């Protein structure tokens, strides 16, 4: 059952300023990148400017400890849903930085311990928990916790369901940050310095503020409360959850292609991210198209009209609103068509006249979603749709197999060779990787390719 075709907009539609949005996005990336760099290396740079000449091993022990502490703070902030940060850098960039800086923090902790012991070998006793002072015990607990956490992350170990793994990850991360903070506090060294004390205090307050907003204020706020309007089946395994915003709303509140986190109870600790599928023009109603894999997604299908759902968003920078394009190529795998539908629905409601080329990759004909609506959108937009099946039936006359160079070359030829064209790719990691390789072989500039992968976060 397809989504009803969008109505013609009779009121004046809102046209975004892509060039202005692109410049604002670039400035936001620069500002947030500078903030992250300052948080990462600022405390160490300040200490080096104040410390003066010192023995190398002692200097290295302090420097590696400060860098490790700063890296842990940044690692904790990156996935904590700071909206401006998410909008500037995007989900994939944040998760990539989170993983890489986490590994860097682990390496710095190990180097810090090595430098501490090398500087004064008798300090090896600090690693014996039963006899070590509190500062040594805190250091040991933090070191063991980060080692276990990195082992799980690097080796791809998953403990039970995604929700169990998520809470194991969060618990270990909290233990690492908490033990490291106590270690610095109980050392009673840098925290008593006239300059370093306030610097470390500010770093701690920033982290505490972010975590309080993430786990406190948003959990109790009802600003994101919606009510179920309808749950509409799209196929045997996919449904669209249509939510109506509670109370008054002030128009558009998300950009096409962004995502939000859903929870079914206000104070629930269980929540999951889903891409918004609806047009960004109508801020009072929002839709999420969901494949029912897993307990939470299955529960969404059982919701009834009027049931409350809490929406935390929007997040992400996977949106055409921040690029000054003259045309778009949208490449989706399976339910990865969700953000593309938001983009196309928004474009239709805005009266966008730029060309859109949609490539949909699915397992079989039954996995092709929104076919009737896409047919109608072709009458409202400069839109061409190419459907590609991995397991076609004998009567299938369309494209088959992978999204290869020949297929994309034909799409690009149809799009035309003038102007700036941007490419949005969404789907499982293997599809995204294959498409990136194909686009690179066709000479598509890297900065014009935008991706979003379906993965656990």
C-alpha positions as CSV (number, residue, x, y, z in Angstrom):
1,X,0.0,0.0,0.0
2,X,1.6,3.2,-1.1
3,X,1.6,6.6,0.5
4,X,-1.2,8.9,-0.9
5,X,0.1,11.2,-3.6
6,X,1.1,14.6,-2.3
7,X,-1.4,17.4,-2.7
8,X,-0.7,20.4,-4.9
9,X,0.5,23.3,-2.7
10,X,-1.8,26.2,-3.2
11,X,-0.2,28.5,-0.6
12,X,3.1,30.2,-1.4
13,X,5.9,27.6,-0.9
14,X,9.1,28.3,1.0
15,X,12.2,28.2,-1.2
16,X,15.5,27.7,0.8
17,X,18.6,29.6,-0.2
18,X,21.0,26.8,-1.0
19,X,24.0,29.0,-1.5
20,X,23.4,30.8,1.8
21,X,22.7,27.5,3.6
22,X,25.9,26.0,2.1
23,X,28.0,28.9,3.4
24,X,26.4,28.7,6.8
25,X,27.1,24.9,6.8
26,X,30.7,25.5,5.9
27,X,31.1,28.1,8.7
28,X,29.5,25.7,11.2
29,X,31.9,23.0,10.2
30,X,34.8,25.3,10.6
31,X,33.6,26.6,14.0
32,X,32.8,23.1,15.4
33,X,36.0,21.7,14.0
34,X,38.0,24.4,15.8
35,X,36.1,23.8,19.0
36,X,36.9,20.1,18.9
37,X,40.6,20.8,18.1
38,X,40.8,23.3,21.0
39,X,39.2,20.9,23.4
40,X,41.6,18.1,22.3
41,X,44.9,19.9,22.3
42,X,44.2,23.1,24.2
43,X,44.9,21.9,27.8
44,X,48.1,20.2,26.7
45,X,49.3,23.3,24.8
46,X,48.5,25.6,27.9
47,X,50.4,23.3,30.2
48,X,53.5,23.2,27.9
49,X,53.5,27.0,27.7
50,X,53.5,27.1,31.6
51,X,55.6,24.2,32.6
52,X,59.0,25.4,31.5
53,X,62.0,23.0,31.0
54,X,61.4,19.6,32.7
55,X,62.9,16.1,32.4
56,X,61.7,14.5,29.2
57,X,60.0,11.5,30.8
58,X,58.1,13.6,33.3
59,X,57.0,16.0,30.6
60,X,55.9,13.0,28.4
61,X,54.0,11.5,31.3
62,X,52.0,14.7,32.0
63,X,51.5,15.4,28.3
64,X,50.2,12.0,27.4
65,X,47.9,12.0,30.4
66,X,46.4,15.4,29.5
67,X,45.9,14.4,25.9
68,X,44.3,11.1,26.9
69,X,41.9,13.0,29.2
70,X,41.0,15.6,26.6
71,X,40.5,12.8,24.0
72,X,38.1,11.0,26.4
73,X,36.1,14.1,26.9
74,X,35.8,14.7,23.1
75,X,34.9,11.0,22.6
76,X,32.1,11.3,25.1
77,X,30.7,14.5,23.6
78,X,30.7,13.4,19.9
79,X,27.8,10.9,20.1
80,X,25.9,12.9,22.7
81,X,23.5,14.5,20.2
82,X,24.7,18.1,20.3
83,X,22.4,19.3,17.5
84,X,24.7,21.9,16.1
85,X,27.6,19.5,16.0
86,X,25.6,16.8,14.4
87,X,24.2,19.2,11.7
88,X,27.7,20.5,10.9
89,X,29.7,17.3,10.7
90,X,27.1,14.6,10.1
91,X,26.4,11.3,11.7
92,X,29.1,9.3,9.8
93,X,31.8,11.8,10.5
94,X,30.9,11.9,14.2
95,X,30.9,8.1,14.6
96,X,34.2,7.9,12.6
97,X,35.8,10.5,14.9
98,X,34.3,8.8,17.9
99,X,35.9,5.4,17.0
100,X,39.3,6.8,15.9
101,X,39.7,9.2,18.9
102,X,38.6,6.3,21.2
103,X,41.5,4.2,19.9
104,X,43.8,7.2,20.2
105,X,42.7,7.7,23.8
106,X,43.5,4.1,24.6
107,X,46.9,4.3,23.0
108,X,47.6,7.5,25.0
109,X,46.6,5.9,28.2
110,X,49.0,3.0,27.6
111,X,51.8,5.4,26.7
112,X,51.0,7.5,29.8
113,X,51.4,4.5,32.0
114,X,54.6,3.5,30.3
115,X,56.0,7.1,30.8
116,X,55.0,7.2,34.4
117,X,56.7,4.0,35.3
118,X,59.8,4.8,33.1
119,X,60.1,8.2,34.9
120,X,60.0,6.6,38.3
121,X,60.2,2.7,38.2
122,X,59.0,2.4,41.8
123,X,55.6,3.7,40.6
124,X,54.9,0.3,39.2
125,X,53.3,-0.4,42.6
126,X,50.5,2.0,41.6
127,X,49.2,-0.7,39.3
128,X,48.6,-3.2,42.1
129,X,45.0,-2.4,43.2
130,X,45.2,-4.0,46.7
131,X,48.1,-1.8,47.8
132,X,47.8,1.2,45.6
133,X,46.5,4.6,46.8
134,X,43.1,5.8,45.5
135,X,44.6,7.6,42.6
136,X,46.3,4.4,41.5
137,X,43.2,2.3,41.9
138,X,41.2,4.8,39.8
139,X,43.9,4.7,37.1
140,X,43.8,0.9,37.1
141,X,40.0,0.8,36.8
142,X,40.0,3.3,34.0
143,X,42.7,1.5,32.1
144,X,41.1,-1.9,32.4
145,X,37.7,-0.5,31.3
146,X,39.1,1.3,28.3
147,X,41.0,-1.9,27.3
148,X,37.8,-4.0,27.4
149,X,35.8,-1.3,25.6
150,X,38.4,-1.1,22.8
151,X,38.6,-4.9,22.5
152,X,34.8,-5.0,22.0
153,X,34.9,-2.2,19.5
154,X,37.9,-3.1,17.4
155,X,37.0,-6.8,17.2
156,X,33.4,-6.1,16.5
157,X,32.2,-8.0,19.5
158,X,28.5,-7.7,20.3
159,X,27.0,-8.7,23.6
160,X,23.5,-10.0,22.9
161,X,21.0,-7.6,21.2
162,X,21.9,-4.1,20.0
163,X,20.3,-2.6,23.1
164,X,22.3,-4.8,25.5
165,X,25.5,-4.0,23.6
166,X,24.6,-0.3,23.7
167,X,24.3,-0.3,27.4
168,X,27.5,-2.3,27.9
169,X,29.3,0.3,25.8
170,X,27.8,3.2,27.7
171,X,28.5,1.6,31.1
172,X,32.2,1.0,30.2
173,X,32.5,4.5,28.7
174,X,31.1,6.0,31.9
175,X,33.5,4.0,34.0
176,X,36.4,5.1,31.9
177,X,35.5,8.8,32.1
178,X,34.6,8.6,35.8
179,X,37.7,6.8,36.8
180,X,40.0,9.0,34.8
181,X,38.4,12.1,36.3
182,X,38.9,10.8,39.8
183,X,42.5,9.9,39.0
184,X,43.2,13.5,38.0
185,X,41.3,14.9,41.0
186,X,43.1,12.6,43.5
187,X,46.5,13.4,42.1
188,X,45.9,16.9,43.4
189,X,48.5,18.2,41.1
190,X,47.2,20.1,38.0
191,X,43.8,20.8,39.6
192,X,45.5,23.0,42.1
193,X,47.4,25.1,39.5
194,X,46.1,28.6,39.1
195,X,45.6,28.2,35.3
196,X,45.4,24.5,34.7
197,X,42.8,24.0,37.5
198,X,40.2,26.3,35.8
199,X,41.0,24.8,32.4
200,X,40.4,21.3,33.6
201,X,37.3,22.5,35.5
202,X,35.9,24.1,32.3
203,X,36.5,20.9,30.4
204,X,34.6,18.9,33.1
205,X,31.8,21.4,33.2
206,X,31.3,21.2,29.4
207,X,31.2,17.4,29.5
208,X,28.8,17.5,32.5
209,X,26.6,20.0,30.8
210,X,26.4,18.0,27.6
211,X,25.6,14.8,29.4
212,X,22.9,16.5,31.6
213,X,21.2,17.8,28.5
214,X,21.5,14.4,26.7
215,X,20.4,12.2,29.6
216,X,18.4,14.6,31.8
217,X,16.7,17.5,30.2
218,X,15.6,15.8,26.9
219,X,14.4,12.7,28.8
220,X,11.9,14.7,30.9
221,X,10.9,17.3,28.3
222,X,7.6,16.9,26.5
223,X,8.5,19.3,23.6
224,X,9.1,16.3,21.4
225,X,5.8,14.5,22.1
226,X,3.9,13.4,19.1
227,X,0.7,11.3,18.7
228,X,0.2,8.4,16.3
229,X,-2.0,9.3,13.4
230,X,-1.8,6.0,11.6
231,X,0.6,3.1,11.0
232,X,0.4,2.5,7.2
233,X,1.8,-0.8,5.8
234,X,4.0,-0.4,2.7
235,X,4.9,-4.0,2.2
236,X,4.9,-7.3,4.1
237,X,8.0,-6.1,6.1
238,X,7.8,-2.3,6.0
239,X,5.4,0.2,7.5
240,X,5.2,3.9,7.7
241,X,4.6,5.5,11.1
242,X,2.7,8.8,10.7
243,X,2.9,11.1,13.8
244,X,1.0,14.3,14.5
245,X,2.9,16.9,16.5
246,X,1.2,17.6,19.8
247,X,0.0,21.2,20.4
248,X,1.0,24.1,18.3
249,X,3.8,24.0,15.8
250,X,5.7,26.7,14.1
251,X,6.3,25.3,10.7
252,X,9.3,23.3,9.3
253,X,11.6,22.0,12.0
254,X,13.8,19.6,10.1
255,X,15.6,19.4,6.7
256,X,14.9,16.7,4.2
257,X,17.1,13.7,4.7
258,X,17.7,14.2,8.5
259,X,16.8,11.6,11.2
260,X,15.5,11.5,14.7
261,X,15.5,9.2,17.7
262,X,12.2,7.6,18.8
263,X,11.2,6.3,22.2
264,X,7.8,5.0,23.3
265,X,7.9,6.2,26.9
266,X,8.9,9.6,28.1
267,X,11.4,8.3,30.6
268,X,12.4,5.2,28.6
269,X,16.1,4.4,28.2
270,X,15.3,2.5,25.0
271,X,15.3,4.6,21.8
272,X,16.3,4.1,18.2
273,X,17.2,6.3,15.3
274,X,15.0,6.4,12.1
275,X,15.2,8.7,9.1
276,X,12.4,11.1,8.5
277,X,10.5,10.2,5.4
278,X,8.0,13.1,5.1
279,X,8.2,16.5,3.5
280,X,10.0,19.1,5.5
281,X,7.4,21.7,4.5
282,X,4.7,20.3,6.9
283,X,6.1,20.6,10.4
284,X,3.0,19.4,12.1
285,X,3.2,15.8,10.7
286,X,6.2,13.6,10.4
287,X,6.6,10.1,8.9
288,X,9.1,7.3,9.5
289,X,9.2,4.4,7.2
290,X,10.5,1.4,9.1
291,X,11.5,-2.2,8.2
292,X,10.3,-4.4,11.1
293,X,13.5,-6.1,12.1
294,X,14.0,-6.3,15.9
295,X,11.7,-5.9,18.8
296,X,11.5,-2.1,18.8
297,X,10.7,-1.8,15.2
298,X,8.0,-4.5,15.5
299,X,6.5,-2.6,18.5
300,X,6.1,0.5,16.2
301,X,3.9,-1.6,13.9
302,X,1.5,-2.4,16.8
303,X,0.9,1.3,17.8
304,X,-2.6,2.6,17.7
305,X,-4.0,6.0,16.8
306,X,-3.5,8.5,19.6
307,X,-0.6,6.6,21.2
308,X,2.3,8.9,22.3
309,X,5.7,8.8,20.8
310,X,8.6,11.0,21.8
311,X,10.8,12.3,19.0
312,X,14.3,13.7,19.6
313,X,15.6,15.4,16.6
314,X,16.5,16.4,14.0
315,X,20.0,15.3,13.6
316,X,22.5,14.8,10.7
317,X,23.7,16.6,7.7
318,X,22.5,14.2,5.0
319,X,20.4,16.8,3.3
320,X,20.4,18.6,-0.1
321,X,19.5,21.9,1.6
322,X,23.1,22.7,2.4
323,X,24.6,22.2,-1.0
324,X,24.4,24.7,-3.9
325,X,23.5,22.0,-6.5
326,X,21.9,22.4,-9.9
327,X,20.8,18.7,-9.8
328,X,20.8,15.6,-7.7
329,X,21.5,11.9,-8.1
330,X,19.8,9.9,-5.3
331,X,21.0,6.3,-4.9
332,X,19.1,4.1,-2.4
333,X,19.3,0.5,-1.3
334,X,16.1,-1.1,0.0
335,X,14.6,1.0,2.9
336,X,17.4,3.4,2.2
337,X,14.9,5.1,0.0
338,X,13.5,6.8,3.1
339,X,15.6,9.9,3.2
340,X,15.3,10.2,-0.6
341,X,11.5,10.3,-0.3
342,X,11.8,13.1,2.2
343,X,14.0,15.0,-0.3
344,X,11.6,14.4,-3.2
345,X,8.4,15.1,-1.3
346,X,10.0,18.4,0.0
347,X,11.1,19.3,-3.5
348,X,7.6,18.8,-4.9
349,X,6.0,20.9,-2.1
350,X,8.6,23.6,-2.7
351,X,8.0,23.6,-6.5
352,X,11.7,22.8,-7.1
353,X,12.6,22.7,-10.8
354,X,16.0,21.2,-10.6
355,X,16.6,17.7,-12.0
356,X,16.4,14.7,-9.7
357,X,17.6,11.2,-10.7
358,X,16.7,8.3,-8.4
359,X,18.3,4.9,-8.5
360,X,16.6,2.3,-6.3
361,X,18.4,-1.0,-5.6
362,X,16.2,-3.8,-4.1
363,X,16.3,-7.5,-3.7
364,X,13.1,-8.2,-5.7
365,X,10.0,-6.5,-7.0
366,X,8.3,-6.9,-3.6
367,X,11.0,-4.7,-2.0
368,X,10.4,-1.8,-4.3
369,X,8.6,0.9,-2.2
370,X,6.5,3.9,-3.1
371,X,6.2,3.0,-6.8
372,X,2.8,4.6,-7.3
373,X,3.8,7.8,-5.5
374,X,7.1,8.0,-7.4
375,X,5.1,7.8,-10.6
376,X,3.0,10.8,-9.5
377,X,6.1,12.7,-8.3
378,X,7.5,12.4,-11.9
379,X,4.6,14.6,-13.0
380,X,5.6,17.3,-10.4
381,X,9.3,17.2,-10.7
382,X,12.1,16.7,-13.2
383,X,12.5,13.2,-11.9
384,X,13.6,10.0,-13.5
385,X,13.6,6.7,-11.6
386,X,15.8,3.7,-12.3
387,X,14.9,0.4,-10.5
388,X,17.5,-2.3,-10.1
389,X,16.8,-5.8,-8.8
390,X,19.3,-8.3,-7.4
391,X,16.9,-11.2,-7.8
392,X,14.6,-10.4,-10.7
393,X,11.7,-12.5,-11.8
394,X,11.6,-13.8,-15.4
395,X,9.1,-11.1,-16.4
396,X,11.3,-8.3,-15.1
397,X,12.3,-5.9,-17.9
398,X,14.3,-3.4,-15.9
399,X,17.9,-3.2,-14.8
400,X,19.5,-6.1,-12.8
401,X,22.6,-6.8,-10.8
402,X,24.8,-4.3,-9.0
403,X,24.8,-0.5,-9.5
404,X,27.8,-0.5,-11.8
405,X,29.6,1.9,-14.0
406,X,27.5,1.3,-17.1
407,X,24.2,2.0,-15.2
408,X,25.5,5.2,-13.5
409,X,27.0,6.4,-16.7
410,X,23.6,6.2,-18.3
411,X,22.0,8.1,-15.4
412,X,24.7,10.8,-15.5
413,X,24.3,11.2,-19.3
414,X,20.5,11.7,-18.8
415,X,21.3,14.3,-16.1
416,X,23.5,16.4,-18.4
417,X,27.1,17.5,-18.0
418,X,26.7,21.1,-17.0
419,X,26.4,22.6,-13.5
420,X,27.1,21.1,-10.1
421,X,25.5,17.8,-9.4
422,X,25.5,16.2,-5.9
423,X,25.1,12.5,-5.1
424,X,23.3,11.2,-2.1
425,X,23.8,7.5,-1.3
426,X,22.0,5.6,1.4
427,X,21.8,1.9,2.2
428,X,23.7,-1.0,3.8
429,X,27.5,-0.5,4.1
430,X,28.4,-2.8,1.3
431,X,26.2,-1.0,-1.2
432,X,27.5,2.4,-0.1
433,X,31.1,1.2,-0.5
434,X,30.4,-0.2,-3.9
435,X,28.7,2.9,-5.1
436,X,31.5,5.2,-3.8
437,X,34.0,3.1,-5.7
438,X,31.9,3.3,-8.9
439,X,31.4,7.1,-8.6
440,X,35.2,7.6,-8.0
441,X,35.9,5.6,-11.2
442,X,33.6,8.0,-13.0
443,X,35.5,11.0,-11.8
444,X,32.8,12.3,-9.5
445,X,34.5,14.8,-7.0
446,X,34.6,13.4,-3.4
447,X,33.1,16.6,-1.9
448,X,29.9,16.1,-4.0
449,X,29.2,12.6,-2.6
450,X,27.1,12.4,0.6
451,X,26.5,9.1,2.3
452,X,24.5,7.6,5.1
453,X,24.9,3.9,6.0
454,X,22.5,1.7,8.0
455,X,24.4,0.6,11.0
456,X,24.0,0.3,14.8
457,X,24.7,3.6,16.6
